[in-house]
Amino acid sequence: MLSRLMSSSIRSLDRECNCTVRLLDDSEYTCTIQRDAKGQYLFDLICHHLNLLEKDYFGIRYVDPDKQRHWLEFSKSIAKQMKSQPPFTMCLRVKFYPPDPAALKEEITRYLVFLQVKRDLYHGRLLCKTSDAALLAAYILQAEIGDYDPGKHPEGYSSKFQFFPKHSEKLERRIAEIHKTELIGQTPETSELNFLQKAQMLETYGVDPHPCKDVSGNPAFLAFTPFGFTVLQGNRRVHFLKWEEVTKLKFEAKTFHIYANQKEDKKIILTYFAPTPEACKHLWKCGVENQAFYKLEKSSQVRTVSSSNLFFKGSRFRYSGKVAKEVMEQSAKIKRDPPEIHRAGMVPSRSCPSITHGPRLTSVPRTRRRAVHISIMEGLESLRDSAHSTPVRSVSHGDCFMPSRGQMVDGSEASTSAVISDEAYSPSDSVLPTPVAEHGHEMPLARHLNGSTCSADDDKESEAGTSKEGQAAEFRPGRRALRMVRSRPSPPSDVEELNKFVLSVLRLFLVTIGLLFALLLLLIMLTESDLDIAFLRDIRKTPEFQQFHFEYFCPLRRWFACKLRWMGGFLISK
């Protein structure tokens, strides 16, 4: 009896595994789950822990053993998705950025979105001008430490916080000046809301950039925002397509296609190349989910999409959550007392450390600052020569562009491009959110090139789910990554295109032959059966069927029966 109890307890332990989820405030939530538990179970546990009801904006992200990032699918088993041995490590992140943060029903939701956007600002994903950067940092300062107090906040107190990948002393002084004079009396809730409303107006709000290359081999970043699909090259947004303009998203191996209809029935196709097939599939799935969430009116309109036009080829995927309109309608029905929020305050976090890890830049003359535009891919030598000397006014979210086929705009089209960041402020720290070959986390390549150090804490969110041995390799100097970025993939040649076409035709031929053979077997089984159907009776009466039945089918059936009897007797004798 005791042995039975012990064996059952051991089996139950084998069916359980530990899971750690890093939250947006850099705290960790640890739980024990069953091995066959689905993603929805873990997500509900975290939302219950956070007392979060408006949970459809959030998701759980993990990194597989190949350093490829994924969003956890809630309808599938966690263990099968992780492809690694427990304990599992994941991150809670904003998956769908609210188009209007002020419209969120509960303060706890706004606070979590605030933490995510603050993280985006620090990692360089949220780009803006110096004036906007100073105001955003001042809002963060007001939310975390409150009103300026000369007794508590000595000269240079703003330098103790790092809001951006790098900044200058002049920017620090401007942050402190705004905090001292313009934000007095603002509560943390008000400062966080003002921060989100200001960030929401920026063109890179909600951007999670995927590194790719266009058909000319130029580096680019593809991203999906609440307002549409965008392409960033250098410090410019070269393409922007509203969600209602995007008609189809496709991928094959490393090639990603975006089909769109613009004004006056102008159809365009943008083509880009991802670093790996896995990265391309992740990009495609993110695009499908974002398009469904922001574009559709009801979740019942969601359809299963295929990555290819042919039913037997490619991947199939279906978004399984609610859409933005349904989320807003459901949030309006929430009626409860506001949950208590435990803010981090002045506690240093991985996303905003209290020690300035990044380099502090000395102030440079304004004329020089306006003469140089630094790219979000600063340090990539292939883009260093693409800077422009005259900044162009930023274009609002509502403006759209008339792009060329997947290529960077030239000088004649510069007037239609939006400048993402001008003057001296140019964050360039999180340019690799998805892996390029073996470098799979968000470790900024620009840090190595600029000579600044890279803290291990800065990139915790990207290395979640990887082993400790893999972590040590991730922080080596980025020579191999730099070599890989410098080497441009050549566009597909005519021979490669011909090979793809031949393979597609061959695959179609084999599938057709297989279908015909299966139909033939089905027809034979029906005609040889005892079904009394007029169609089958007519076939049985034909001379051809009689000849086939007596000369081929009956001898073949007797041969199979003989073999089966022989195998049965052999197994019984054994």
C-alpha positions in Angstrom: 0.0 0.0 0.0 2.8 2.4 0.9 4.6 1.6 -2.3 1.5 2.5 -4.3 1.1 5.8 -2.5 4.8 6.6 -3.1 4.7 5.7 -6.8 1.5 7.7 -7.3 3.1 10.8 -5.6 6.2 10.4 -7.8 4.1 10.3 -10.9 2.2 13.4 -9.8 5.5 15.2 -9.3 6.6 14.2 -12.8 3.4 15.7 -14.1 4.1 19.0 -12.4 6.7 21.7 -13.3 7.7 25.1 -12.0 7.1 28.2 -14.0 8.5 31.7 -13.3 7.0 34.8 -15.0 8.7 38.1 -14.9 6.2 40.9 -14.5 6.3 44.4 -15.9 7.7 45.9 -12.6 10.5 43.3 -12.8 9.1 41.3 -9.9 8.7 37.5 -10.5 5.7 35.3 -10.1 6.4 31.7 -9.5 3.9 28.9 -9.6 3.6 25.1 -10.1 1.6 23.9 -13.1 0.7 20.6 -14.6 2.7 19.5 -17.6 -0.4 19.4 -19.7 -1.7 22.8 -18.6 -2.6 25.2 -21.3 -1.4 28.8 -21.7 -4.8 30.1 -20.7 -4.5 28.6 -17.2 -1.1 30.3 -16.5 -2.3 33.6 -17.9 -5.4 33.5 -15.7 -3.2 32.8 -12.6 -1.1 35.9 -13.4 -4.1 38.1 -14.0 -5.6 36.9 -10.7 -2.3 37.7 -8.9 -2.3 41.2 -10.4 -6.1 41.7 -9.9 -6.3 42.5 -13.6 -9.6 42.4 -15.5 -8.7 44.2 -18.7 -6.3 41.4 -19.6 -6.8 41.1 -23.4 -4.1 43.7 -24.0 -1.4 41.5 -22.4 0.4 38.3 -23.3 3.1 36.0 -22.2 6.3 36.0 -24.1 9.1 33.3 -24.0 12.3 32.4 -25.9 12.8 28.9 -27.3 16.2 27.1 -27.1 17.0 28.5 -30.6 16.8 32.0 -29.1 13.6 32.8 -31.1 11.0 34.8 -29.3 7.3 33.7 -29.3 4.0 34.7 -27.8 2.5 31.9 -25.7 -0.6 30.5 -27.4 -3.3 30.2 -24.7 -5.1 27.3 -26.4 -2.1 25.0 -26.5 -0.1 23.1 -23.9 2.7 25.2 -22.3 5.2 22.3 -22.2 4.8 21.6 -25.9 5.3 25.2 -26.8 8.4 25.8 -24.7 10.5 23.0 -26.3 12.7 23.0 -23.3 13.0 21.3 -19.9 11.4 23.0 -16.8 11.6 25.2 -14.9 10.1 27.5 -17.5 10.8 31.3 -17.5 8.6 33.7 -19.3 7.7 37.4 -19.3 4.4 39.3 -19.0 4.3 42.1 -21.6 1.8 44.3 -23.4 0.9 42.4 -26.6 -1.7 44.8 -28.0 -1.2 48.4 -27.1 -4.4 50.3 -26.4 -5.1 52.9 -29.2 -6.3 55.4 -26.6 -4.8 54.7 -23.1 -7.1 57.3 -21.6 -10.1 55.1 -22.5 -8.9 52.2 -20.3 -11.4 51.6 -17.6 -9.2 50.8 -14.6 -6.1 52.4 -13.2 -4.3 49.1 -12.7 -4.4 48.5 -16.5 -3.1 52.0 -17.2 -0.3 51.5 -14.7 0.8 48.2 -16.4 0.7 49.8 -19.8 2.7 52.7 -18.4 5.4 50.3 -17.2 5.6 48.7 -20.7 5.9 52.1 -22.5 8.5 53.2 -20.0 10.4 50.1 -20.8 10.0 50.8 -24.5 11.5 54.3 -24.0 14.5 52.9 -22.1 15.2 50.2 -24.7 15.0 52.6 -27.6 11.8 51.3 -29.2 9.9 54.5 -28.5 11.7 57.3 -30.4 11.0 61.0 -30.2 12.6 64.4 -30.3 14.6 65.8 -27.5 11.8 68.1 -26.3 9.4 65.2 -26.2 12.0 63.0 -24.5 12.5 65.6 -21.7 8.7 65.8 -21.0 8.3 62.0 -21.0 11.1 61.6 -18.6 9.8 64.3 -16.3 6.4 62.6 -16.2 8.2 59.4 -15.1 10.1 61.3 -12.5 6.9 62.9 -11.1 5.1 59.6 -11.0 8.0 57.8 -9.1 9.3 60.5 -6.7 6.5 63.0 -6.5 7.0 66.8 -6.3 10.4 68.3 -6.3 11.8 68.8 -2.7 15.1 70.7 -2.4 15.8 68.8 0.8 15.4 65.4 -0.8 16.5 66.1 -4.3 20.0 67.6 -4.6 21.5 69.1 -7.7 21.7 66.6 -10.5 19.1 64.3 -9.0 17.6 63.4 -12.4 20.9 61.9 -13.5 20.4 59.1 -10.9 17.7 57.7 -13.2 18.3 56.5 -16.7 15.2 56.9 -18.9 16.9 56.4 -22.3 19.7 54.3 -23.7 21.9 57.4 -23.5 21.5 61.1 -22.8 23.3 64.3 -22.3 23.8 66.6 -19.3 21.7 69.2 -21.1 18.8 66.8 -21.4 19.1 65.9 -17.7 18.9 69.6 -16.8 15.8 70.1 -19.0 14.2 67.0 -17.3 14.8 68.5 -13.9 13.6 71.9 -15.0 10.3 70.5 -16.2 9.9 68.4 -13.1 10.5 71.4 -10.8 8.3 73.9 -12.5 5.6 72.4 -14.7 4.5 69.2 -12.9 4.0 70.4 -9.3 1.0 68.8 -7.7 0.5 66.0 -10.2 -0.4 62.7 -8.6 1.2 59.5 -9.9 -2.0 58.5 -11.6 -2.2 61.9 -13.4 1.5 61.8 -14.4 1.2 58.2 -15.8 -1.9 59.2 -17.8 -0.2 62.3 -19.2 2.9 60.2 -20.1 0.7 57.7 -22.0 -1.2 60.4 -23.8 2.0 62.0 -24.9 3.6 58.6 -25.9 0.4 57.7 -27.8 1.0 60.6 -30.2 4.4 59.4 -31.2 4.8 57.4 -34.4 6.7 54.6 -32.7 4.1 54.0 -30.0 3.4 50.3 -29.7 6.3 49.4 -32.0 8.0 46.0 -31.4 10.5 46.1 -34.3 11.4 42.9 -36.2 14.8 43.2 -38.0 14.6 42.4 -41.7 16.1 43.5 -45.0 14.4 44.8 -48.1 14.9 43.5 -51.7 18.0 45.7 -52.1 19.6 44.3 -48.9 19.1 47.4 -46.8 18.4 46.8 -43.1 14.9 47.7 -42.0 12.6 47.2 -39.1 9.0 46.0 -39.5 6.5 46.6 -36.8 2.7 46.5 -36.1 1.1 49.3 -34.2 -2.5 50.0 -33.1 -2.9 52.1 -36.3 -1.3 49.9 -38.9 1.8 48.4 -40.4 5.0 50.4 -40.4 8.5 50.1 -41.8 11.5 51.9 -40.3 14.8 52.6 -42.0 17.4 54.8 -40.6 15.6 57.5 -38.6 12.6 57.5 -40.9 9.3 55.8 -41.3 9.4 54.9 -45.0 6.2 53.0 -45.2 2.9 53.2 -43.3 -0.2 51.2 -44.1 -3.4 51.5 -42.2 -5.0 48.3 -41.1 -8.0 48.7 -43.4 -5.5 49.0 -46.3 -3.7 45.7 -45.6 -5.4 42.9 -47.4 -3.1 39.9 -47.0 0.1 38.8 -45.1 2.1 35.9 -46.5 5.5 34.3 -45.8 7.5 31.5 -47.4 10.8 30.5 -45.7 12.5 33.8 -44.9 10.4 35.9 -47.3 7.6 38.1 -46.0 5.0 39.7 -48.2 2.5 42.5 -47.4 -0.4 43.1 -49.8 -2.3 46.4 -49.6 -4.8 48.5 -51.4 -4.3 52.3 -51.1 -6.1 55.3 -52.5 -7.6 55.1 -56.0 -7.4 51.3 -56.0 -3.6 51.4 -56.0 -2.4 47.9 -55.1 1.1 47.4 -53.7 3.2 44.5 -52.5 6.0 45.0 -50.0 8.6 42.2 -49.8 11.2 41.8 -47.0 13.6 39.1 -45.8 13.8 37.9 -42.2 17.0 36.5 -40.7 15.6 33.0 -40.2 12.4 31.1 -41.3 11.4 30.9 -37.6 11.7 34.7 -37.3 9.7 35.1 -40.5 6.9 32.9 -39.2 6.9 34.8 -35.9 6.6 38.1 -37.8 3.7 36.7 -39.8 1.8 35.4 -36.8 2.3 38.8 -35.0 0.9 40.5 -38.1 -2.1 38.2 -38.3 -3.0 38.7 -34.7 -2.6 42.5 -34.7 -4.6 42.9 -37.9 -7.4 40.8 -36.4 -7.4 42.6 -33.1 -7.4 46.2 -34.4 -9.3 45.8 -37.7 -12.2 43.4 -37.1 -15.5 44.4 -35.4 -16.2 41.0 -33.8 -14.2 38.0 -32.9 -16.7 35.9 -34.9 -15.3 37.4 -38.0 -11.8 35.9 -37.4 -10.9 33.3 -39.9 -8.1 30.8 -40.2 -5.4 32.2 -42.5 -2.8 30.4 -44.5 0.7 31.6 -45.3 0.3 30.3 -48.8 -2.4 30.3 -51.6 -2.2 26.5 -51.9 -4.1 24.5 -49.2 -1.4 21.8 -48.9 1.5 24.2 -48.5 2.5 26.6 -45.7 1.3 27.3 -42.2 -2.2 27.8 -40.9 -3.0 30.1 -38.0 -6.1 31.5 -36.3 -6.3 34.3 -33.8 -8.3 33.1 -30.8 -8.8 36.2 -28.6 -11.2 39.1 -28.5 -10.9 42.1 -30.8 -10.3 45.7 -29.7 -13.9 46.8 -30.0 -15.2 43.9 -27.9 -12.5 44.5 -25.3 -13.6 48.1 -24.9 -17.3 47.1 -24.6 -16.4 44.5 -22.0 -14.3 47.0 -20.0 -17.2 49.4 -19.9 -19.2 46.8 -17.9 -16.6 46.6 -15.1 -18.1 47.7 -11.8 -15.9 47.2 -8.8 -13.9 49.2 -6.3 -10.5 50.2 -7.9 -7.9 47.6 -6.8 -4.9 48.7 -4.8 -1.8 49.5 -6.8 1.7 48.9 -5.3 3.9 51.2 -7.3 7.7 50.6 -7.4 8.5 54.2 -6.4 12.3 54.9 -6.3 13.2 51.2 -6.2 15.7 50.7 -9.1 14.4 48.4 -11.8 15.9 46.6 -14.7 14.1 48.8 -17.1 15.0 52.1 -15.4 18.2 51.5 -13.3 19.1 54.2 -10.8 22.8 54.0 -11.9 23.6 55.4 -15.3 24.8 52.4 -17.2 24.6 54.1 -20.5 27.0 56.9 -21.7 26.2 60.4 -20.8 26.8 62.6 -23.8 28.2 66.1 -23.5 26.2 68.9 -25.0 27.0 69.7 -28.6 26.3 72.9 -30.5 22.7 73.2 -31.8 23.9 73.7 -35.4 25.7 70.5 -35.3 22.9 68.7 -33.7 20.5 69.7 -36.4 23.0 68.7 -39.1 23.1 65.1 -38.1 20.3 62.5 -37.8 21.3 59.4 -36.0 19.5 56.2 -37.0 17.7 53.8 -34.7 20.2 51.4 -36.1 23.1 53.5 -35.1 26.3 51.6 -35.4 25.2 49.6 -38.5 27.7 50.9 -41.0 25.5 50.3 -43.9 23.2 53.1 -42.7 25.6 55.6 -41.4 25.8 57.4 -44.8 22.0 57.8 -45.1 21.7 60.7 -42.7 19.9 63.9 -43.9 20.9 67.4 -42.9 17.4 68.9 -43.0 14.8 67.5 -40.6 11.4 66.9 -42.0 8.3 67.6 -40.0 6.8 64.5 -38.4 3.7 63.1 -40.0 0.7 62.1 -37.8 -0.7 58.6 -37.6 -3.5 59.5 -40.0 -1.1 60.2 -42.8 -0.2 57.4 -45.2 2.6 57.0 -47.6 2.9 56.0 -51.3 5.7 53.5 -51.0 7.7 51.7 -53.6 7.9 48.0 -53.7 9.7 47.1 -50.5 12.5 49.5 -51.1 13.8 52.5 -49.1 12.6 55.8 -50.3 15.0 57.8 -52.4 15.7 61.5 -52.3 12.6 62.3 -54.4 10.4 60.6 -51.9 12.0 62.1 -48.8 9.2 64.6 -48.4 6.7 61.9 -47.9 8.7 60.1 -45.2 8.3 60.8 -41.5 11.3 61.7 -39.4 11.2 59.6 -36.2 13.9 61.3 -34.3 15.8 64.5 -34.9 18.2 66.8 -33.0 20.7 65.1 -30.6 18.4 62.6 -29.0 18.6 59.3 -30.8 18.0 56.1 -28.8 19.6 53.1 -30.5 19.6 50.5 -27.8 17.0 47.8 -28.6 17.5 47.1 -32.3 17.3 43.3 -32.1 14.1 42.2 -30.4 14.0 39.0 -32.5 17.1 37.0 -33.0 19.5 37.3 -35.9 21.1 33.9 -36.2 22.6 33.0 -32.8 22.0 36.4 -31.2 18.4 36.1 -30.3 17.7 38.6 -27.5 17.3 42.3 -27.3 21.0 43.0 -26.5 21.6 46.2 -28.4 24.3 46.0 -31.0 24.8 49.7 -30.9 26.2 49.5 -27.4 29.1 47.4 -28.5 29.8 49.7 -31.4 29.5 52.9 -29.3 32.0 51.6 -26.8 29.5 51.5 -23.9 29.0 48.6 -21.6 26.0 46.3 -21.6 24.4 45.4 -18.3 23.0 41.9 -17.9 19.9 43.4 -16.3 19.0 45.5 -19.3 18.0 42.6 -21.4 16.3 40.2 -18.9 13.0 40.3 -20.8 14.6 39.0 -24.0 16.6 36.1 -22.6 13.7 34.7 -20.6 13.4 30.9 -21.2 17.0 30.3 -22.1 19.5 28.3 -20.1 22.2 29.8 -18.0 24.8 28.4 -20.3 23.2 30.2 -23.2 23.1 33.4 -21.2 26.8 33.5 -20.8 27.3 33.2 -24.5 24.8 36.0 -25.2 27.0 38.7 -23.5 30.1 38.2 -25.6 31.2 41.1 -27.8 29.0 41.3 -30.8 31.6 40.7 -33.6 29.7 37.8 -35.1 26.5 39.8 -35.1 28.2 42.8 -36.6 29.7 40.6 -39.4 26.3 39.2 -40.1 24.7 42.6 -40.3 27.3 43.9 -42.6 26.9 41.0 -45.1 23.8 41.7 -47.1 21.7 38.8 -48.4 21.6 38.9 -52.2 18.1 39.2 -53.6 16.8 35.9 -55.1 18.3 35.2 -58.5 16.4 34.0 -61.5 17.8 30.4 -60.9 16.4 30.4 -57.4 13.1 31.7 -58.5 13.0 29.0 -61.2 13.9 26.3 -58.6 11.0 27.5 -56.4 8.6 27.3 -59.3 9.7 23.8 -60.3 9.4 22.6 -56.7 5.9 24.1 -56.5 4.8 22.4 -59.7 6.3 19.1 -58.6 4.6 19.3 -55.3 1.3 20.0 -57.0 1.8 17.1 -59.3 2.6 14.6 -56.5 -0.4 15.8 -54.5 -2.7 15.4 -57.5 -1.4 11.9 -58.2 -2.0 11.0 -54.6 -5.5 12.3 -54.6 -6.4 10.4 -57.8 -4.9 7.2 -56.3 -7.0 7.6 -53.1 -10.1 8.2 -55.1 -9.5 5.1 -57.2 -9.1 3.0 -54.1 -12.3 4.4 -52.7 -14.2 3.7 -55.9 -12.9 0.1 -55.9 -14.0 -0.4 -52.3 -17.4 0.9 -53.0 -18.0 -1.2 -56.1 -16.8 -4.4 -54.3 -19.0 -3.7 -51.3 -22.6 -4.8 -50.9 -24.0 -1.3 -51.2 -27.1 -1.4 -53.5 -26.9 1.9 -55.3 -28.0 2.4 -58.9 -24.7 4.1 -59.8 -22.7 1.2 -58.4 -25.0 -1.5 -59.9 -24.4 0.0 -63.4 -20.6 -0.1 -62.8 -20.7 -3.7 -61.7 -22.6 -4.8 -64.8 -19.9 -3.5 -67.2 -17.6 -6.1 -68.9 -14.6 -4.1 -67.8 -15.5 -4.4 -64.2 -16.3 -8.1 -64.5 -12.9 -8.7 -66.0 -11.1 -6.6 -63.3 -13.1 -8.4 -60.6 -12.3 -12.0 -61.6 -8.8 -11.5 -63.1 -7.3 -9.0 -60.6 -9.3 -8.3 -57.5 -10.3 -11.8 -56.5 -6.7 -13.3 -56.8 -5.3 -10.3 -54.9 -7.9 -10.7 -52.2 -7.1 -14.5 -51.8 -3.4 -13.7 -51.7 -3.9 -11.1 -48.9 -6.1 -13.6 -47.0 -3.5 -16.3 -47.3 -0.8 -14.0 -46.0 -2.9 -12.9 -43.1 -3.7 -16.5 -42.1 0.0 -17.4 -42.2 1.0 -14.4 -40.0 -1.8 -15.3 -37.6 -0.7 -18.9 -37.3 2.9 -17.7 -36.9 2.1 -15.4 -34.0 -0.1 -18.0 -32.3 2.7 -20.6 -32.5 5.1 -18.1 -31.0 
